[in-house]
């Protein structure tokens, strides 16, 4: 299905946020996720279903000073 990931159209086969993250190479990454503007906690990713046209944001923490 085609979804938007961080502003880019992407084709994914995973049906959940967790499956899409794994498919996109973020399986082990420590990231924050939002689906259509709503925060998705790590514990809910495996149960949060995707549909065509969804907007997934994946954000990594930044360090600096």
PDBQT receptor file of N, H, CA, C and O in Angstrom, charges set to zero:
ATOM      1  N   UNK A   1       0.847  -1.177   0.000  1.00  0.00    +0.000 N 
ATOM      2  CA  UNK A   1       0.000   0.000   0.000  1.00  0.00    +0.000 C 
ATOM      3  C   UNK A   1       0.892   1.239   0.000  1.00  0.00    +0.000 C 
ATOM      4  O   UNK A   1       2.034   1.190   0.457  1.00  0.00    +0.000 OA
ATOM      5  N   UNK A   2       0.378   2.322  -0.502  1.00  0.00    +0.000 N 
ATOM      6  H   UNK A   2      -0.550   2.362  -0.874  1.00  0.00    +0.000 HD
ATOM      7  CA  UNK A   2       1.140   3.562  -0.564  1.00  0.00    +0.000 C 
ATOM      8  C   UNK A   2       0.766   4.444   0.631  1.00  0.00    +0.000 C 
ATOM      9  O   UNK A   2      -0.399   4.790   0.830  1.00  0.00    +0.000 OA
ATOM     10  N   UNK A   3       1.788   4.797   1.420  1.00  0.00    +0.000 N 
ATOM     11  H   UNK A   3       2.734   4.517   1.259  1.00  0.00    +0.000 HD
ATOM     12  CA  UNK A   3       1.611   5.725   2.537  1.00  0.00    +0.000 C 
ATOM     13  C   UNK A   3       2.655   6.829   2.403  1.00  0.00    +0.000 C 
ATOM     14  O   UNK A   3       3.564   6.737   1.578  1.00  0.00    +0.000 OA
ATOM     15  N   UNK A   4       2.522   7.845   3.198  1.00  0.00    +0.000 N 
ATOM     16  H   UNK A   4       1.784   7.920   3.868  1.00  0.00    +0.000 HD
ATOM     17  CA  UNK A   4       3.508   8.925   3.233  1.00  0.00    +0.000 C 
ATOM     18  C   UNK A   4       4.356   8.753   4.492  1.00  0.00    +0.000 C 
ATOM     19  O   UNK A   4       3.826   8.673   5.600  1.00  0.00    +0.000 OA
ATOM     20  N   UNK A   5       5.664   8.697   4.314  1.00  0.00    +0.000 N 
ATOM     21  H   UNK A   5       6.094   8.762   3.413  1.00  0.00    +0.000 HD
ATOM     22  CA  UNK A   5       6.578   8.535   5.439  1.00  0.00    +0.000 C 
ATOM     23  C   UNK A   5       7.499   9.747   5.463  1.00  0.00    +0.000 C 
ATOM     24  O   UNK A   5       8.290   9.961   4.544  1.00  0.00    +0.000 OA
ATOM     25  N   UNK A   6       7.387  10.527   6.518  1.00  0.00    +0.000 N 
ATOM     26  H   UNK A   6       6.745  10.353   7.264  1.00  0.00    +0.000 HD
ATOM     27  CA  UNK A   6       8.195  11.749   6.660  1.00  0.00    +0.000 C 
ATOM     28  C   UNK A   6       8.123  12.615   5.411  1.00  0.00    +0.000 C 
ATOM     29  O   UNK A   6       9.126  13.177   4.972  1.00  0.00    +0.000 OA
ATOM     30  N   UNK A   7       6.923  12.715   4.845  1.00  0.00    +0.000 N 
ATOM     31  H   UNK A   7       6.108  12.259   5.202  1.00  0.00    +0.000 HD
ATOM     32  CA  UNK A   7       6.695  13.589   3.701  1.00  0.00    +0.000 C 
ATOM     33  C   UNK A   7       6.958  12.960   2.343  1.00  0.00    +0.000 C 
ATOM     34  O   UNK A   7       6.702  13.597   1.321  1.00  0.00    +0.000 OA
ATOM     35  N   UNK A   8       7.461  11.727   2.299  1.00  0.00    +0.000 N 
ATOM     36  H   UNK A   8       7.669  11.210   3.130  1.00  0.00    +0.000 HD
ATOM     37  CA  UNK A   8       7.749  11.052   1.027  1.00  0.00    +0.000 C 
ATOM     38  C   UNK A   8       6.787   9.886   0.818  1.00  0.00    +0.000 C 
ATOM     39  O   UNK A   8       6.521   9.116   1.741  1.00  0.00    +0.000 OA
ATOM     40  N   UNK A   9       6.274   9.767  -0.395  1.00  0.00    +0.000 N 
ATOM     41  H   UNK A   9       6.491  10.393  -1.144  1.00  0.00    +0.000 HD
ATOM     42  CA  UNK A   9       5.410   8.629  -0.720  1.00  0.00    +0.000 C 
ATOM     43  C   UNK A   9       6.250   7.358  -0.726  1.00  0.00    +0.000 C 
ATOM     44  O   UNK A   9       7.313   7.306  -1.344  1.00  0.00    +0.000 OA
ATOM     45  N   UNK A  10       5.766   6.342  -0.037  1.00  0.00    +0.000 N 
ATOM     46  H   UNK A  10       4.902   6.384   0.466  1.00  0.00    +0.000 HD
ATOM     47  CA  UNK A  10       6.483   5.057   0.050  1.00  0.00    +0.000 C 
ATOM     48  C   UNK A  10       5.483   3.927  -0.134  1.00  0.00    +0.000 C 
ATOM     49  O   UNK A  10       4.313   4.044   0.230  1.00  0.00    +0.000 OA
ATOM     50  N   UNK A  11       5.957   2.851  -0.696  1.00  0.00    +0.000 N 
ATOM     51  H   UNK A  11       6.907   2.755  -0.992  1.00  0.00    +0.000 HD
ATOM     52  CA  UNK A  11       5.150   1.644  -0.863  1.00  0.00    +0.000 C 
ATOM     53  C   UNK A  11       5.578   0.664   0.234  1.00  0.00    +0.000 C 
ATOM     54  O   UNK A  11       6.760   0.336   0.337  1.00  0.00    +0.000 OA
ATOM     55  N   UNK A  12       4.636   0.196   1.051  1.00  0.00    +0.000 N 
ATOM     56  H   UNK A  12       3.676   0.462   0.967  1.00  0.00    +0.000 HD
ATOM     57  CA  UNK A  12       4.934  -0.760   2.111  1.00  0.00    +0.000 C 
ATOM     58  C   UNK A  12       3.945  -1.914   2.043  1.00  0.00    +0.000 C 
ATOM     59  O   UNK A  12       2.816  -1.756   1.578  1.00  0.00    +0.000 OA
ATOM     60  N   UNK A  13       4.384  -3.072   2.511  1.00  0.00    +0.000 N 
ATOM     61  H   UNK A  13       5.301  -3.201   2.889  1.00  0.00    +0.000 HD
ATOM     62  CA  UNK A  13       3.495  -4.227   2.558  1.00  0.00    +0.000 C 
ATOM     63  C   UNK A  13       2.986  -4.488   3.965  1.00  0.00    +0.000 C 
ATOM     64  O   UNK A  13       1.984  -5.180   4.145  1.00  0.00    +0.000 OA
ATOM     65  N   UNK A  14       3.678  -3.932   4.981  1.00  0.00    +0.000 N 
ATOM     66  H   UNK A  14       4.492  -3.370   4.835  1.00  0.00    +0.000 HD
ATOM     67  CA  UNK A  14       3.279  -4.132   6.368  1.00  0.00    +0.000 C 
ATOM     68  C   UNK A  14       1.928  -3.499   6.649  1.00  0.00    +0.000 C 
ATOM     69  O   UNK A  14       1.624  -2.414   6.154  1.00  0.00    +0.000 OA
ATOM     70  N   UNK A  15       1.117  -4.187   7.451  1.00  0.00    +0.000 N 
ATOM     71  H   UNK A  15       1.364  -5.069   7.853  1.00  0.00    +0.000 HD
ATOM     72  CA  UNK A  15      -0.233  -3.716   7.753  1.00  0.00    +0.000 C 
ATOM     73  C   UNK A  15      -0.307  -2.906   9.038  1.00  0.00    +0.000 C 
ATOM     74  O   UNK A  15      -1.345  -2.313   9.332  1.00  0.00    +0.000 OA
ATOM     75  N   UNK A  16       0.792  -2.871   9.820  1.00  0.00    +0.000 N 
ATOM     76  H   UNK A  16       1.635  -3.353   9.581  1.00  0.00    +0.000 HD
ATOM     77  CA  UNK A  16       0.804  -2.125  11.075  1.00  0.00    +0.000 C 
ATOM     78  C   UNK A  16       1.987  -1.165  11.088  1.00  0.00    +0.000 C 
ATOM     79  O   UNK A  16       2.891  -1.259  10.258  1.00  0.00    +0.000 OA
ATOM     80  N   UNK A  17       1.964  -0.251  12.034  1.00  0.00    +0.000 N 
ATOM     81  H   UNK A  17       1.230  -0.175  12.709  1.00  0.00    +0.000 HD
ATOM     82  CA  UNK A  17       3.085   0.673  12.184  1.00  0.00    +0.000 C 
ATOM     83  C   UNK A  17       4.367  -0.104  12.461  1.00  0.00    +0.000 C 
ATOM     84  O   UNK A  17       5.406   0.201  11.875  1.00  0.00    +0.000 OA
ATOM     85  N   UNK A  18       4.316  -1.099  13.339  1.00  0.00    +0.000 N 
ATOM     86  H   UNK A  18       3.472  -1.347  13.815  1.00  0.00    +0.000 HD
ATOM     87  CA  UNK A  18       5.511  -1.886  13.665  1.00  0.00    +0.000 C 
ATOM     88  C   UNK A  18       6.057  -2.597  12.435  1.00  0.00    +0.000 C 
ATOM     89  O   UNK A  18       7.268  -2.598  12.211  1.00  0.00    +0.000 OA
ATOM     90  N   UNK A  19       5.189  -3.197  11.638  1.00  0.00    +0.000 N 
ATOM     91  H   UNK A  19       4.206  -3.196  11.819  1.00  0.00    +0.000 HD
ATOM     92  CA  UNK A  19       5.628  -3.911  10.435  1.00  0.00    +0.000 C 
ATOM     93  C   UNK A  19       6.242  -2.947   9.424  1.00  0.00    +0.000 C 
ATOM     94  O   UNK A  19       7.243  -3.273   8.787  1.00  0.00    +0.000 OA
ATOM     95  N   UNK A  20       5.653  -1.771   9.275  1.00  0.00    +0.000 N 
ATOM     96  H   UNK A  20       4.840  -1.507   9.793  1.00  0.00    +0.000 HD
ATOM     97  CA  UNK A  20       6.199  -0.775   8.347  1.00  0.00    +0.000 C 
ATOM     98  C   UNK A  20       7.562  -0.292   8.816  1.00  0.00    +0.000 C 
ATOM     99  O   UNK A  20       8.468  -0.125   8.000  1.00  0.00    +0.000 OA
ATOM    100  N   UNK A  21       7.725  -0.065  10.116  1.00  0.00    +0.000 N 
ATOM    101  H   UNK A  21       6.989  -0.201  10.779  1.00  0.00    +0.000 HD
ATOM    102  CA  UNK A  21       9.018   0.365  10.642  1.00  0.00    +0.000 C 
ATOM    103  C   UNK A  21      10.092  -0.672  10.358  1.00  0.00    +0.000 C 
ATOM    104  O   UNK A  21      11.211  -0.326   9.979  1.00  0.00    +0.000 OA
ATOM    105  N   UNK A  22       9.757  -1.938  10.540  1.00  0.00    +0.000 N 
ATOM    106  H   UNK A  22       8.848  -2.219  10.848  1.00  0.00    +0.000 HD
ATOM    107  CA  UNK A  22      10.714  -3.005  10.266  1.00  0.00    +0.000 C 
ATOM    108  C   UNK A  22      11.064  -3.025   8.778  1.00  0.00    +0.000 C 
ATOM    109  O   UNK A  22      12.235  -3.125   8.412  1.00  0.00    +0.000 OA
ATOM    110  N   UNK A  23      10.069  -2.931   7.947  1.00  0.00    +0.000 N 
ATOM    111  H   UNK A  23       9.118  -2.850   8.245  1.00  0.00    +0.000 HD
ATOM    112  CA  UNK A  23      10.276  -2.948   6.504  1.00  0.00    +0.000 C 
ATOM    113  C   UNK A  23      11.128  -1.763   6.030  1.00  0.00    +0.000 C 
ATOM    114  O   UNK A  23      11.910  -1.890   5.088  1.00  0.00    +0.000 OA
ATOM    115  N   UNK A  24      10.971  -0.628   6.684  1.00  0.00    +0.000 N 
ATOM    116  H   UNK A  24      10.336  -0.525   7.450  1.00  0.00    +0.000 HD
ATOM    117  CA  UNK A  24      11.692   0.588   6.292  1.00  0.00    +0.000 C 
ATOM    118  C   UNK A  24      13.067   0.702   6.945  1.00  0.00    +0.000 C 
ATOM    119  O   UNK A  24      13.775   1.685   6.727  1.00  0.00    +0.000 OA
ATOM    120  N   UNK A  25      13.451  -0.301   7.749  1.00  0.00    +0.000 N 
ATOM    121  H   UNK A  25      12.876  -1.100   7.926  1.00  0.00    +0.000 HD
ATOM    122  CA  UNK A  25      14.785  -0.314   8.334  1.00  0.00    +0.000 C 
ATOM    123  C   UNK A  25      14.910   0.334   9.696  1.00  0.00    +0.000 C 
ATOM    124  O   UNK A  25      16.019   0.605  10.156  1.00  0.00    +0.000 OA
ATOM    125  N   UNK A  26      13.781   0.587  10.350  1.00  0.00    +0.000 N 
ATOM    126  H   UNK A  26      12.880   0.367   9.977  1.00  0.00    +0.000 HD
ATOM    127  CA  UNK A  26      13.811   1.215  11.676  1.00  0.00    +0.000 C 
ATOM    128  C   UNK A  26      13.435   0.230  12.769  1.00  0.00    +0.000 C 
ATOM    129  O   UNK A  26      12.938   0.642  13.817  1.00  0.00    +0.000 OA
ATOM    130  N   UNK A  27      13.658  -1.049  12.555  1.00  0.00    +0.000 N 
ATOM    131  H   UNK A  27      14.062  -1.383  11.703  1.00  0.00    +0.000 HD
ATOM    132  CA  UNK A  27      13.236  -2.076  13.523  1.00  0.00    +0.000 C 
ATOM    133  C   UNK A  27      13.872  -1.867  14.896  1.00  0.00    +0.000 C 
ATOM    134  O   UNK A  27      13.176  -1.896  15.911  1.00  0.00    +0.000 OA
ATOM    135  N   UNK A  28      15.155  -1.663  14.933  1.00  0.00    +0.000 N 
ATOM    136  H   UNK A  28      15.720  -1.639  14.109  1.00  0.00    +0.000 HD
ATOM    137  CA  UNK A  28      15.877  -1.541  16.206  1.00  0.00    +0.000 C 
ATOM    138  C   UNK A  28      16.097  -0.090  16.636  1.00  0.00    +0.000 C 
ATOM    139  O   UNK A  28      16.626   0.165  17.717  1.00  0.00    +0.000 OA
ATOM    140  N   UNK A  29      15.702   0.835  15.811  1.00  0.00    +0.000 N 
ATOM    141  H   UNK A  29      15.272   0.628  14.932  1.00  0.00    +0.000 HD
ATOM    142  CA  UNK A  29      15.966   2.255  16.101  1.00  0.00    +0.000 C 
ATOM    143  C   UNK A  29      15.068   2.754  17.231  1.00  0.00    +0.000 C 
ATOM    144  O   UNK A  29      13.925   2.321  17.382  1.00  0.00    +0.000 OA
ATOM    145  N   UNK A  30      15.612   3.664  18.007  1.00  0.00    +0.000 N 
ATOM    146  H   UNK A  30      16.540   4.015  17.885  1.00  0.00    +0.000 HD
ATOM    147  CA  UNK A  30      14.819   4.331  19.050  1.00  0.00    +0.000 C 
ATOM    148  C   UNK A  30      14.214   5.561  18.404  1.00  0.00    +0.000 C 
ATOM    149  O   UNK A  30      14.895   6.562  18.186  1.00  0.00    +0.000 OA
ATOM    150  N   UNK A  31      12.931   5.476  18.102  1.00  0.00    +0.000 N 
ATOM    151  H   UNK A  31      12.378   4.663  18.279  1.00  0.00    +0.000 HD
ATOM    152  CA  UNK A  31      12.252   6.550  17.397  1.00  0.00    +0.000 C 
ATOM    153  C   UNK A  31      10.902   6.827  18.033  1.00  0.00    +0.000 C 
ATOM    154  O   UNK A  31      10.355   5.996  18.758  1.00  0.00    +0.000 OA
ATOM    155  N   UNK A  32      10.380   8.000  17.750  1.00  0.00    +0.000 N 
ATOM    156  H   UNK A  32      10.825   8.675  17.161  1.00  0.00    +0.000 HD
ATOM    157  CA  UNK A  32       9.007   8.353  18.104  1.00  0.00    +0.000 C 
ATOM    158  C   UNK A  32       8.194   8.277  16.821  1.00  0.00    +0.000 C 
ATOM    159  O   UNK A  32       8.698   8.588  15.742  1.00  0.00    +0.000 OA
ATOM    160  N   UNK A  33       6.942   7.868  16.937  1.00  0.00    +0.000 N 
ATOM    161  H   UNK A  33       6.532   7.616  17.813  1.00  0.00    +0.000 HD
ATOM    162  CA  UNK A  33       6.110   7.733  15.753  1.00  0.00    +0.000 C 
ATOM    163  C   UNK A  33       4.781   8.458  15.934  1.00  0.00    +0.000 C 
ATOM    164  O   UNK A  33       4.236   8.547  17.035  1.00  0.00    +0.000 OA
ATOM    165  N   UNK A  34       4.282   8.972  14.814  1.00  0.00    +0.000 N 
ATOM    166  H   UNK A  34       4.725   8.900  13.920  1.00  0.00    +0.000 HD
ATOM    167  CA  UNK A  34       2.958   9.590  14.776  1.00  0.00    +0.000 C 
ATOM    168  C   UNK A  34       2.271   9.122  13.504  1.00  0.00    +0.000 C 
ATOM    169  O   UNK A  34       2.898   9.037  12.448  1.00  0.00    +0.000 OA
ATOM    170  N   UNK A  35       0.997   8.824  13.604  1.00  0.00    +0.000 N 
ATOM    171  H   UNK A  35       0.487   8.894  14.462  1.00  0.00    +0.000 HD
ATOM    172  CA  UNK A  35       0.216   8.396  12.463  1.00  0.00    +0.000 C 
ATOM    173  C   UNK A  35      -0.908   9.401  12.263  1.00  0.00    +0.000 C 
ATOM    174  O   UNK A  35      -1.758   9.586  13.134  1.00  0.00    +0.000 OA
ATOM    175  N   UNK A  36      -0.898  10.037  11.118  1.00  0.00    +0.000 N 
ATOM    176  H   UNK A  36      -0.208   9.886  10.410  1.00  0.00    +0.000 HD
ATOM    177  CA  UNK A  36      -1.894  11.071  10.793  1.00  0.00    +0.000 C 
ATOM    178  C   UNK A  36      -1.971  12.140  11.877  1.00  0.00    +0.000 C 
ATOM    179  O   UNK A  36      -3.047  12.637  12.208  1.00  0.00    +0.000 OA
ATOM    180  N   UNK A  37      -0.801  12.484  12.425  1.00  0.00    +0.000 N 
ATOM    181  H   UNK A  37       0.074  12.080  12.156  1.00  0.00    +0.000 HD
ATOM    182  CA  UNK A  37      -0.710  13.553  13.409  1.00  0.00    +0.000 C 
ATOM    183  C   UNK A  37      -0.906  13.132  14.854  1.00  0.00    +0.000 C 
ATOM    184  O   UNK A  37      -0.761  13.957  15.756  1.00  0.00    +0.000 OA
ATOM    185  N   UNK A  38      -1.229  11.882  15.094  1.00  0.00    +0.000 N 
ATOM    186  H   UNK A  38      -1.347  11.211  14.362  1.00  0.00    +0.000 HD
ATOM    187  CA  UNK A  38      -1.457  11.395  16.468  1.00  0.00    +0.000 C 
ATOM    188  C   UNK A  38      -0.283  10.520  16.901  1.00  0.00    +0.000 C 
ATOM    189  O   UNK A  38       0.115   9.601  16.186  1.00  0.00    +0.000 OA
ATOM    190  N   UNK A  39       0.266  10.815  18.079  1.00  0.00    +0.000 N 
ATOM    191  H   UNK A  39      -0.057  11.562  18.660  1.00  0.00    +0.000 HD
ATOM    192  CA  UNK A  39       1.385  10.055  18.629  1.00  0.00    +0.000 C 
ATOM    193  C   UNK A  39       0.991   8.588  18.783  1.00  0.00    +0.000 C 
ATOM    194  O   UNK A  39      -0.105   8.274  19.248  1.00  0.00    +0.000 OA
ATOM    195  N   UNK A  40       1.902   7.693  18.384  1.00  0.00    +0.000 N 
ATOM    196  H   UNK A  40       2.792   7.948  18.006  1.00  0.00    +0.000 HD
ATOM    197  CA  UNK A  40       1.692   6.247  18.554  1.00  0.00    +0.000 C 
ATOM    198  C   UNK A  40       2.793   5.725  19.475  1.00  0.00    +0.000 C 
ATOM    199  O   UNK A  40       3.948   5.648  19.056  1.00  0.00    +0.000 OA
ATOM    200  N   UNK A  41       2.464   5.361  20.729  1.00  0.00    +0.000 N 
ATOM    201  H   UNK A  41       1.525   5.424  21.070  1.00  0.00    +0.000 HD
ATOM    202  CA  UNK A  41       3.475   4.842  21.641  1.00  0.00    +0.000 C 
ATOM    203  C   UNK A  41       4.042   3.515  21.132  1.00  0.00    +0.000 C 
ATOM    204  O   UNK A  41       3.373   2.778  20.409  1.00  0.00    +0.000 OA
ATOM    205  N   UNK A  42       5.269   3.230  21.517  1.00  0.00    +0.000 N 
ATOM    206  H   UNK A  42       5.812   3.829  22.105  1.00  0.00    +0.000 HD
ATOM    207  CA  UNK A  42       5.942   1.999  21.075  1.00  0.00    +0.000 C 
ATOM    208  C   UNK A  42       5.083   0.773  21.358  1.00  0.00    +0.000 C 
ATOM    209  O   UNK A  42       4.985  -0.119  20.515  1.00  0.00    +0.000 OA
ATOM    210  N   UNK A  43       4.467   0.718  22.518  1.00  0.00    +0.000 N 
ATOM    211  H   UNK A  43       4.547   1.442  23.203  1.00  0.00    +0.000 HD
ATOM    212  CA  UNK A  43       3.664  -0.439  22.907  1.00  0.00    +0.000 C 
ATOM    213  C   UNK A  43       2.429  -0.628  22.021  1.00  0.00    +0.000 C 
ATOM    214  O   UNK A  43       1.871  -1.725  21.976  1.00  0.00    +0.000 OA
ATOM    215  N   UNK A  44       2.001   0.405  21.327  1.00  0.00    +0.000 N 
ATOM    216  H   UNK A  44       2.455   1.296  21.363  1.00  0.00    +0.000 HD
ATOM    217  CA  UNK A  44       0.795   0.319  20.498  1.00  0.00    +0.000 C 
ATOM    218  C   UNK A  44       1.100   0.121  19.013  1.00  0.00    +0.000 C 
ATOM    219  O   UNK A  44       0.173  -0.054  18.222  1.00  0.00    +0.000 OA
ATOM    220  N   UNK A  45       2.358   0.144  18.619  1.00  0.00    +0.000 N 
ATOM    221  H   UNK A  45       3.111   0.286  19.261  1.00  0.00    +0.000 HD
ATOM    222  CA  UNK A  45       2.709   0.073  17.193  1.00  0.00    +0.000 C 
ATOM    223  C   UNK A  45       2.271  -1.223  16.526  1.00  0.00    +0.000 C 
ATOM    224  O   UNK A  45       1.819  -1.203  15.381  1.00  0.00    +0.000 OA
ATOM    225  N   UNK A  46       2.395  -2.341  17.217  1.00  0.00    +0.000 N 
ATOM    226  H   UNK A  46       2.762  -2.357  18.147  1.00  0.00    +0.000 HD
ATOM    227  CA  UNK A  46       2.029  -3.629  16.628  1.00  0.00    +0.000 C 
ATOM    228  C   UNK A  46       0.522  -3.753  16.413  1.00  0.00    +0.000 C 
ATOM    229  O   UNK A  46       0.083  -4.547  15.582  1.00  0.00    +0.000 OA
ATOM    230  N   UNK A  47      -0.265  -2.989  17.141  1.00  0.00    +0.000 N 
ATOM    231  H   UNK A  47       0.092  -2.343  17.816  1.00  0.00    +0.000 HD
ATOM    232  CA  UNK A  47      -1.726  -3.040  17.028  1.00  0.00    +0.000 C 
ATOM    233  C   UNK A  47      -2.307  -1.891  16.217  1.00  0.00    +0.000 C 
ATOM    234  O   UNK A  47      -3.509  -1.867  15.956  1.00  0.00    +0.000 OA
ATOM    235  N   UNK A  48      -1.472  -0.941  15.816  1.00  0.00    +0.000 N 
ATOM    236  H   UNK A  48      -0.495  -0.961  16.028  1.00  0.00    +0.000 HD
ATOM    237  CA  UNK A  48      -1.955   0.222  15.070  1.00  0.00    +0.000 C 
ATOM    238  C   UNK A  48      -1.890  -0.067  13.581  1.00  0.00    +0.000 C 
ATOM    239  O   UNK A  48      -0.807  -0.147  13.000  1.00  0.00    +0.000 OA
ATOM    240  N   UNK A  49      -3.051  -0.223  12.971  1.00  0.00    +0.000 N 
ATOM    241  H   UNK A  49      -3.930  -0.158  13.442  1.00  0.00    +0.000 HD
ATOM    242  CA  UNK A  49      -3.165  -0.610  11.564  1.00  0.00    +0.000 C 
ATOM    243  C   UNK A  49      -2.949   0.589  10.642  1.00  0.00    +0.000 C 
ATOM    244  O   UNK A  49      -3.288   1.727  10.967  1.00  0.00    +0.000 OA
ATOM    245  N   UNK A  50      -2.377   0.288   9.494  1.00  0.00    +0.000 N 
ATOM    246  H   UNK A  50      -2.102  -0.636   9.230  1.00  0.00    +0.000 HD
ATOM    247  CA  UNK A  50      -2.175   1.283   8.449  1.00  0.00    +0.000 C 
ATOM    248  C   UNK A  50      -3.214   1.093   7.355  1.00  0.00    +0.000 C 
ATOM    249  O   UNK A  50      -3.675  -0.020   7.102  1.00  0.00    +0.000 OA
ATOM    250  N   UNK A  51      -3.573   2.196   6.713  1.00  0.00    +0.000 N 
ATOM    251  H   UNK A  51      -3.199   3.100   6.918  1.00  0.00    +0.000 HD
ATOM    252  CA  UNK A  51      -4.408   2.141   5.515  1.00  0.00    +0.000 C 
ATOM    253  C   UNK A  51      -3.773   3.019   4.457  1.00  0.00    +0.000 C 
ATOM    254  O   UNK A  51      -3.018   3.939   4.770  1.00  0.00    +0.000 OA
ATOM    255  N   UNK A  52      -4.077   2.734   3.218  1.00  0.00    +0.000 N 
ATOM    256  H   UNK A  52      -4.690   1.986   2.963  1.00  0.00    +0.000 HD
ATOM    257  CA  UNK A  52      -3.512   3.501   2.108  1.00  0.00    +0.000 C 
ATOM    258  C   UNK A  52      -3.783   4.989   2.324  1.00  0.00    +0.000 C 
ATOM    259  O   UNK A  52      -4.885   5.391   2.698  1.00  0.00    +0.000 OA
ATOM    260  N   UNK A  53      -2.755   5.791   2.081  1.00  0.00    +0.000 N 
ATOM    261  H   UNK A  53      -1.860   5.465   1.777  1.00  0.00    +0.000 HD
ATOM    262  CA  UNK A  53      -2.880   7.236   2.222  1.00  0.00    +0.000 C 
ATOM    263  C   UNK A  53      -2.504   7.774   3.592  1.00  0.00    +0.000 C 
ATOM    264  O   UNK A  53      -2.436   8.989   3.775  1.00  0.00    +0.000 OA
ATOM    265  N   UNK A  54      -2.257   6.891   4.563  1.00  0.00    +0.000 N 
ATOM    266  H   UNK A  54      -2.312   5.904   4.414  1.00  0.00    +0.000 HD
ATOM    267  CA  UNK A  54      -1.864   7.348   5.897  1.00  0.00    +0.000 C 
ATOM    268  C   UNK A  54      -0.563   8.133   5.838  1.00  0.00    +0.000 C 
ATOM    269  O   UNK A  54       0.257   7.941   4.940  1.00  0.00    +0.000 OA
ATOM    270  N   UNK A  55      -0.390   9.030   6.821  1.00  0.00    +0.000 N 
ATOM    271  H   UNK A  55      -1.056   9.186   7.550  1.00  0.00    +0.000 HD
ATOM    272  CA  UNK A  55       0.845   9.803   6.968  1.00  0.00    +0.000 C 
ATOM    273  C   UNK A  55       1.564   9.340   8.230  1.00  0.00    +0.000 C 
ATOM    274  O   UNK A  55       1.075   9.542   9.342  1.00  0.00    +0.000 OA
ATOM    275  N   UNK A  56       2.724   8.719   8.053  1.00  0.00    +0.000 N 
ATOM    276  H   UNK A  56       3.121   8.555   7.150  1.00  0.00    +0.000 HD
ATOM    277  CA  UNK A  56       3.522   8.225   9.171  1.00  0.00    +0.000 C 
ATOM    278  C   UNK A  56       4.739   9.121   9.340  1.00  0.00    +0.000 C 
ATOM    279  O   UNK A  56       5.495   9.339   8.393  1.00  0.00    +0.000 OA
ATOM    280  N   UNK A  57       4.925   9.632  10.535  1.00  0.00    +0.000 N 
ATOM    281  H   UNK A  57       4.311   9.455  11.304  1.00  0.00    +0.000 HD
ATOM    282  CA  UNK A  57       6.113  10.425  10.864  1.00  0.00    +0.000 C 
ATOM    283  C   UNK A  57       6.977   9.604  11.798  1.00  0.00    +0.000 C 
ATOM    284  O   UNK A  57       6.487   9.044  12.779  1.00  0.00    +0.000 OA
ATOM    285  N   UNK A  58       8.265   9.534  11.493  1.00  0.00    +0.000 N 
ATOM    286  H   UNK A  58       8.663   9.989  10.696  1.00  0.00    +0.000 HD
ATOM    287  CA  UNK A  58       9.220   8.798  12.304  1.00  0.00    +0.000 C 
ATOM    288  C   UNK A  58      10.328   9.770  12.681  1.00  0.00    +0.000 C 
ATOM    289  O   UNK A  58      11.020  10.302  11.813  1.00  0.00    +0.000 OA
ATOM    290  N   UNK A  59      10.489   9.996  13.976  1.00  0.00    +0.000 N 
ATOM    291  H   UNK A  59       9.926   9.563  14.680  1.00  0.00    +0.000 HD
ATOM    292  CA  UNK A  59      11.442  10.989  14.465  1.00  0.00    +0.000 C 
ATOM    293  C   UNK A  59      12.448  10.342  15.397  1.00  0.00    +0.000 C 
ATOM    294  O   UNK A  59      12.082   9.610  16.316  1.00  0.00    +0.000 OA
ATOM    295  N   UNK A  60      13.709  10.620  15.152  1.00  0.00    +0.000 N 
ATOM    296  H   UNK A  60      14.006  11.215  14.406  1.00  0.00    +0.000 HD
ATOM    297  CA  UNK A  60      14.787  10.121  16.016  1.00  0.00    +0.000 C 
ATOM    298  C   UNK A  60      15.205  11.231  16.972  1.00  0.00    +0.000 C 
ATOM    299  O   UNK A  60      15.233  12.399  16.585  1.00  0.00    +0.000 OA
ATOM    300  N   UNK A  61      15.530  10.881  18.216  1.00  0.00    +0.000 N 
ATOM    301  H   UNK A  61      15.507   9.932  18.530  1.00  0.00    +0.000 HD
ATOM    302  CA  UNK A  61      15.990  11.908  19.166  1.00  0.00    +0.000 C 
ATOM    303  C   UNK A  61      17.330  12.479  18.710  1.00  0.00    +0.000 C 
ATOM    304  O   UNK A  61      18.156  11.782  18.120  1.00  0.00    +0.000 OA
ATOM    305  N   UNK A  62      17.521  13.750  18.994  1.00  0.00    +0.000 N 
ATOM    306  H   UNK A  62      16.850  14.317  19.473  1.00  0.00    +0.000 HD
ATOM    307  CA  UNK A  62      18.768  14.419  18.624  1.00  0.00    +0.000 C 
ATOM    308  C   UNK A  62      19.496  14.841  19.893  1.00  0.00    +0.000 C 
ATOM    309  O   UNK A  62      18.873  15.211  20.888  1.00  0.00    +0.000 OA
ATOM    310  N   UNK A  63      20.812  14.779  19.845  1.00  0.00    +0.000 N 
ATOM    311  H   UNK A  63      21.318  14.478  19.036  1.00  0.00    +0.000 HD
ATOM    312  CA  UNK A  63      21.618  15.261  20.951  1.00  0.00    +0.000 C 
ATOM    313  C   UNK A  63      22.379  16.484  20.488  1.00  0.00    +0.000 C 
ATOM    314  O   UNK A  63      22.636  16.665  19.298  1.00  0.00    +0.000 OA
ATOM    315  N   UNK A  64      22.722  17.289  21.412  1.00  0.00    +0.000 N 
ATOM    316  H   UNK A  64      22.513  17.142  22.379  1.00  0.00    +0.000 HD
ATOM    317  CA  UNK A  64      23.480  18.485  21.061  1.00  0.00    +0.000 C 
ATOM    318  C   UNK A  64      23.448  19.461  22.200  1.00  0.00    +0.000 C 
ATOM    319  O   UNK A  64      22.872  19.208  23.258  1.00  0.00    +0.000 OA
ATOM    320  N   UNK A  65      24.066  20.557  21.962  1.00  0.00    +0.000 N 
ATOM    321  H   UNK A  65      24.533  20.762  21.102  1.00  0.00    +0.000 HD
ATOM    322  CA  UNK A  65      24.077  21.519  23.051  1.00  0.00    +0.000 C 
ATOM    323  C   UNK A  65      24.248  22.902  22.615  1.00  0.00    +0.000 C 
ATOM    324  O   UNK A  65      24.274  23.812  23.444  1.00  0.00    +0.000 OA
TER     325      UNK A  65
